[in-house]
Amino acid sequence: MGATTTGVLAAASRLTNNSHVVQTRAAALFIAPALAVELAAWLFRPERRRLGFLVTSGIGIATLGLAGEYLWNRHAHQPWTLTLMKAAVPLGALVAVGAALLASGLAGGVLREGPRVPRTLVALGALAVLVGLAIPLPRRGGDAQAAIHLQRVGDRALVHVTLTPANAASHARRFHTMSWQGGGLVIANMKAQGAGEYVSDKPLPISGHWKTLVRLHRGAQMLAAPVWMPADPAIGKGSIPAVDRTVAMVREQKYLTREARSGPATFAIFAYVLLTIVAVAWATSFVLAATRPGRGGARRSPTSPAFRGGRRHQPAAA
């Protein structure tokens, strides 16, 4: 059974007497990204080296800022993992730099200062943000199979999973068993026991109104296999009993949205087209704001010498 399973069983009696609900963060922190922007402003004076400030801010948010959020979310419902960061850093840098360029363009348009950075760069920033929004959208199936064995501990069970192929979870961003809708949320990480063999690090509920799934996330592949699901007569779905089984891991939407019915994808296509139009229109409005011509030259800051006593002073005529 292994040392991990033995240790879990020793504490099982304590876990079965309470819901063992996982605590989570109430909100993101955002302090580390803010400090990264302040550091970029100190290194590159925005009023003099604006482009350097924008690019450095984006890179700082995607590195120092993302590192701060990673530390903050280590004890969240679904903790961030280092495997997740491999994709988050380059994608975050792409979107952060693009958003910084867009923000500069919008600010120049609102203040009627004309373009603050070259308009081509603002357009490239818009494209970068749109690409960053599109990349995470696809959800694909996979070829993993799970042999599930339940080791009962009261009304809960340790979940043993043997994956085929054995390396199916080697580079997973998340691999855990999750229970919800029974009065809380319980998440148990899957601990390796050997080649392709895993066991949950705590017992999970397998009765009542709880729903329990094994979840495997590998980038765009977000797969799941059922452990226990109660009957739901309102949507015509029977129960999935808590028994040993060997099943293919399929797209998790099949179990997370059991009420969904098969049919033509007309509405889904319409929704995606509408979402694309909104995103493109949003980015285009930022680019157009950046190309808005200035009015009467560069607008002066209220802190400039031309502003004294709360009003603008014009130089005396020759």
QUIJOFEN-V401120 format. One record per residue. RES is the residue in one small letter. PSI is psi in whole degrees, 0 to 359 (NA if undefined). Layout:
RES;PSI, RES;PSI
This chain:
m;328, g;158, a;324, t;314, t;319, t;317, g;321, v;318, l;327, a;331, a;3, a;322, s;328, r;327, l;332, t;350, n;2, n;168, s;343, h;53, v;132, v;133, q;158, t;168, r;140, a;335, a;168, a;163, l;305, f;0, i;316, a;315, p;322, a;320, l;325, a;321, v;319, e;322, l;319, a;322, a;327, w;323, l;322, f;108, r;113, p;326, e;346, r;320, r;67, r;315, l;317, g;320, f;316, l;312, v;317, t;323, s;314, g;315, i;321, g;320, i;321, a;351, t;285, l;316, g;317, l;326, a;319, g;318, e;326, y;313, l;321, w;326, n;13, r;339, h;27, a;178, h;309, q;90, p;144, w;145, t;160, l;328, t;322, l;325, m;336, k;325, a;332, a;323, v;305, p;320, l;321, g;320, a;318, l;311, v;320, a;316, v;317, g;316, a;325, a;318, l;319, l;317, a;321, s;319, g;318, l;318, a;319, g;323, g;319, v;319, l;0, r;40, e;357, g;182, p;127, r;331, v;163, p;137, r;329, t;321, l;324, v;319, a;319, l;325, g;319, a;318, l;320, a;319, v;318, l;319, v;319, g;328, l;327, a;326, i;315, p;354, l;317, p;142, r;118, r;160, g;181, g;186, d;19, a;147, q;141, a;125, a;111, i;130, h;130, l;128, q;100, r;139, v;91, g;229, d;14, r;181, a;143, l;136, v;114, h;134, v;130, t;119, l;145, t;121, p;161, a;335, n;18, a;331, a;14, s;322, h;33, a;144, r;327, r;141, f;105, h;172, t;134, m;136, s;137, w;175, q;25, g;18, g;16, g;198, l;128, v;125, i;127, a;122, n;148, m;121, k;132, a;136, q;348, g;194, a;105, g;4, e;133, y;158, v;143, s;146, d;5, k;156, p;149, l;151, p;140, i;38, s;176, g;218, h;359, w;152, k;133, t;128, l;150, v;127, r;133, l;116, h;120, r;74, g;237, a;349, q;109, m;97, l;158, a;155, a;140, p;142, v;311, w;132, m;130, p;163, a;149, d;85, p;332, a;331, i;10, g;31, k;130, g;174, s;155, i;104, p;155, a;84, v;165, d;140, r;159, t;118, v;159, a;139, m;123, v;176, r;130, e;343, q;334, k;325, y;332, l;331, t;68, r;337, e;347, a;143, r;150, s;152, g;185, p;148, a;24, t;311, f;320, a;317, i;317, f;318, a;317, y;320, v;316, l;318, l;320, t;317, i;316, v;316, a;317, v;319, a;321, w;312, a;321, t;322, s;325, f;317, v;319, l;324, a;325, a;334, t;4, r;126, p;150, g;165, r;112, g;34, g;186, a;135, r;135, r;148, s;147, p;344, t;357, s;162, p;338, a;345, f;116, r;134, g;23, g;5, r;162, r;133, h;126, q;146, p;148, a;145, a;148, a;NA
